[in-house]
């Protein structure tokens, strides 16, 4: 599936990912890849289902929440849920067993800031943008 993605063959990539998921629906990476391919193919609802499943399978993996947030934020109706996914990912990155202090990339803070702004949480937006700048310095 990944080779097909690299080649831009998304329908073929989807078929391969779906075959894996049919065989083993408990593989988080396969669910996440399938979800990202579906998002690329503009099948948002199906994509979100796969990404939710990936997060269920790996509740302590911040990347699962970041992928989910990326698809959720593509529509205004998903902004609040996307912001919650970013917050969960940040908590996992900074918390015990996480990647450590300063491990949150600037783009995560920046995206969270944009979503705070879009949901009219201007104080939160300012805080997130400040953290994005700190992460860059």
N, C-alpha and C positions, 0 to 999 in steps of 0.2 A: 504494500500500500504506500509506503513512504517513497519508494522509487517512482511509482506512478505520480505521486504529488510533486516530486522534484521535476518530473518531466512535464508537469501541467496537465496530466491525464487524470482529472478529478473523478470522472465517472468510473474509470477502471480502479482508481484508488478506493473509491467508496465500495465497489463490489468486493475488493480484497478485504477491506476492513470489516465489512458486514459478514463475510465468510468466517473470519476469526471470531467475531462476536457471537455468531450462531453456535460455533463450536464451544466457546468459553466466554460466557457473558460476565465472568468475574475478573476479567483482565482490565484493570483501570486504564492502562496505556492504550489499549485497543479501543476502549469506549471513548477516551479523550480524542484520539486520532479520528475516529469516525465522526465525532461531534464537530471537530474543526473542519473536516472535509465537507460535512453537511452545511456548515456555516458558509464556507466558500461557495457552495452551490446554491446559496440563498434559501436554504431549507431550515430556517431559524428555529421553528418549533421542535423539529426532530433533533436539531443540533443541541438545543438546550436540554432535551431529555437525556441524550448521551452524556453530556457534560455533567449533569446532575448525578447520573449513575457513577461516573468516574470519581466525583467528589465523595459519594457515599462509600465507594470502595476504598478510597484513600483519604479519610477525613483529616489526616495530619500532614498532607502534602499541599503546601501553599500554591504550587503550580496548578493544581486542579481548580482551585478557586480563581486564580488569575485567568485561566482559559475561559471559565464560566463567565467571569466579569466581562471579558472582551466581547463575548457574543451578546450578553445582556445589554451592554451599553450602546449597542448599535441601534437601539430604538428607544425613544423617550420613555415609553411605558416600563422599560427595564432599568432605568437609571437608579432608582432607590435600591433595587435588588443587587445591581452591579456594585454599588457602593458598599453594601454589606459584604459582598464577596471579597472586595479589596480589603475591607477591615479585618475579615477573617484571615486572609492571606498574611497581612501585616502582623497580626497577633501570633500566627504560627511562626513567621520568620524571626520575630523578636523574642518569643517566649522560650521557656525551657526546652531544650532539645532542638531549638531552631538554629538559624544560621548565625545568630549573634548580633550584637549591637552594630548598627550601621549597615546591616545586611540588606535592607530594603532598597532596591534600586530607585533612582530618582523618578523614573517613568511611572512607577506604581503610585508614588505620592502625587505626582502630577495628574494622573488619570483620576485618582480619588478627589483631588482638588477640583477638577473640571466637573465631576459628578456632584460634589457638594454645591458648586455654583449653580448647576442645572436644577438641583432640587431646592434652591434658594437658602441653603445653609452657608451664608457668606462668611460667618466666623470660622466654620469648619474649613471652608475653601482657603481662607487665609492661612490657617494652620497647616493644611496639607501642602500648599504652595511653598511655605517657609521650609517645611521638611524636605521638599524636593530640591530646593536651593542648597540646603545643608548637605544633602546627599551628593550634590555635585562638587562641593568644595572640599 
